[in-house]
Amino acid sequence: VGNKLAVLWVYEEGRPPSQRRKITVKSNLLGFFRTSYQPYSIDFGTFLFGGEHPTYNNLTVQGDFSIRGIDINRGYVYINGHPAETVTFDDAFTFYFKGGNYSGINVTFDEVEGLEVISSLSDTTANPVNNTVSMSLQVTSRDAIKGRIYFT
């Protein structure tokens, strides 16, 4: 039983087991092992895992874990406006929340001299069923602007 090779596999819930990632480990004398799972930058949601002997194809789920994450569909808006003109961007950004329940979602902007940004969110909560929150912007500038404003 102990001091043998084993395989730990991990895959995102809802994806086929054929897309699992395998981590080869070696157990101690009692058959236990310890390893680290390094998620990719695109990983968020619920993941299933299990262990198996390297020569078997046993896909029995032995546990799960969640990685919370937020994906944003855009990182800038393009503005073309005159001084003191307010430009409104409805649904300028869409945030996708995965891996759990979120509450108290809010947004603030650092003050930029001559630029006022007022934001509004379509919701302050998100969950696995309703995981999308849109943000609209009202941008007023003291000076004429033309070009991209980046949000990080």
C-alpha positions in Angstrom: 0.0 0.0 0.0 2.7 2.5 1.0 5.7 4.0 -0.7 4.1 3.8 -4.2 3.3 6.1 -7.1 -0.2 7.5 -7.3 -2.0 10.1 -9.4 -4.0 13.0 -8.1 -6.4 14.4 -10.7 -8.4 17.6 -10.7 -10.9 19.0 -13.1 -13.5 21.8 -13.2 -17.1 20.7 -12.4 -19.2 20.6 -15.5 -16.3 19.7 -17.8 -15.7 16.2 -18.9 -13.2 14.1 -16.8 -11.1 13.7 -20.0 -10.0 17.3 -19.3 -8.6 16.5 -15.9 -5.1 17.5 -14.9 -2.9 14.8 -13.4 -0.3 15.2 -10.7 2.0 12.2 -10.1 2.8 11.8 -6.4 4.5 9.2 -4.2 2.8 8.0 -1.1 4.5 7.5 2.3 4.7 4.1 4.0 1.0 4.4 5.2 -0.3 5.3 1.7 -0.7 9.0 2.4 0.8 11.8 0.3 0.9 15.6 0.3 1.2 17.8 -2.8 0.3 21.3 -4.0 -2.2 22.2 -6.7 -1.2 25.3 -8.6 -4.2 26.7 -10.4 -3.9 28.4 -13.8 -4.7 32.1 -14.0 -8.0 31.2 -15.8 -9.1 28.8 -13.1 -12.2 29.7 -11.0 -15.3 27.8 -10.1 -15.8 24.4 -8.4 -13.2 21.7 -9.0 -13.4 18.0 -8.3 -10.5 15.8 -7.3 -9.6 12.2 -6.6 -6.7 9.8 -6.4 -5.9 6.7 -8.4 -3.3 4.1 -9.0 -1.3 5.0 -12.1 -2.3 1.9 -14.0 -6.1 2.2 -13.2 -8.6 4.6 -14.6 -10.6 5.2 -11.5 -12.5 8.5 -11.7 -14.3 8.3 -8.4 -14.7 11.9 -7.1 -13.2 12.1 -3.6 -13.7 15.8 -2.8 -14.2 19.2 -4.2 -12.9 22.8 -3.6 -13.8 26.3 -5.0 -11.6 29.0 -6.4 -13.3 32.3 -6.4 -12.6 34.6 -9.3 -13.8 37.6 -11.3 -13.5 38.0 -15.1 -14.0 41.4 -16.7 -14.9 41.8 -20.3 -13.1 45.1 -21.1 -10.3 47.1 -19.6 -10.9 50.5 -21.2 -13.5 52.8 -22.7 -13.1 55.1 -25.6 -14.1 58.7 -24.9 -14.6 61.5 -27.4 -16.0 64.6 -25.6 -15.9 68.3 -25.1 -15.0 70.1 -21.9 -17.6 69.8 -19.1 -19.7 67.4 -21.3 -20.9 64.3 -19.5 -20.5 61.1 -21.5 -22.6 58.1 -20.3 -21.5 54.5 -21.0 -24.3 52.0 -20.2 -23.0 48.6 -19.3 -19.4 49.7 -20.0 -18.0 46.7 -18.1 -19.4 43.3 -17.3 -18.1 41.3 -14.4 -18.5 37.6 -14.2 -18.2 36.1 -10.7 -17.5 32.4 -10.3 -16.8 30.0 -7.5 -19.2 31.1 -4.9 -21.6 33.7 -3.5 -20.6 37.4 -3.4 -22.2 40.3 -1.6 -21.4 43.9 -1.0 -20.0 44.4 -4.5 -19.0 48.0 -5.0 -16.6 50.0 -7.1 -14.7 53.2 -6.5 -12.4 55.3 -8.6 -9.2 57.1 -7.7 -9.5 60.8 -8.1 -8.0 62.1 -11.3 -7.5 65.9 -11.6 -10.1 67.3 -14.1 -12.0 64.0 -14.5 -15.0 62.8 -12.6 -16.2 59.2 -13.0 -19.5 58.2 -11.4 -20.3 54.5 -11.6 -23.4 52.4 -11.0 -23.7 48.7 -10.7 -26.7 46.5 -11.9 -26.4 44.6 -8.7 -24.4 44.3 -5.4 -24.6 40.5 -5.2 -23.7 37.5 -7.4 -24.0 33.8 -7.1 -23.5 30.7 -9.3 -27.0 31.1 -10.9 -26.8 35.0 -11.4 -23.1 35.6 -11.8 -23.1 38.7 -13.9 -22.9 42.3 -12.7 -22.8 45.2 -15.2 -21.2 48.6 -14.5 -22.3 51.8 -16.2 -20.2 55.0 -16.2 -20.8 58.7 -16.4 -17.6 60.5 -17.2 -17.2 64.3 -17.0 -14.0 66.0 -17.9 -12.8 69.6 -17.3 -10.7 69.3 -20.5 -11.4 67.9 -23.9 -10.5 64.2 -24.1 -10.2 61.9 -27.0 -8.9 58.4 -26.6 -8.9 55.5 -24.2 -9.2 55.6 -20.5 -7.8 52.4 -18.9 -9.2 50.8 -15.8 -7.0 48.5 -13.7 
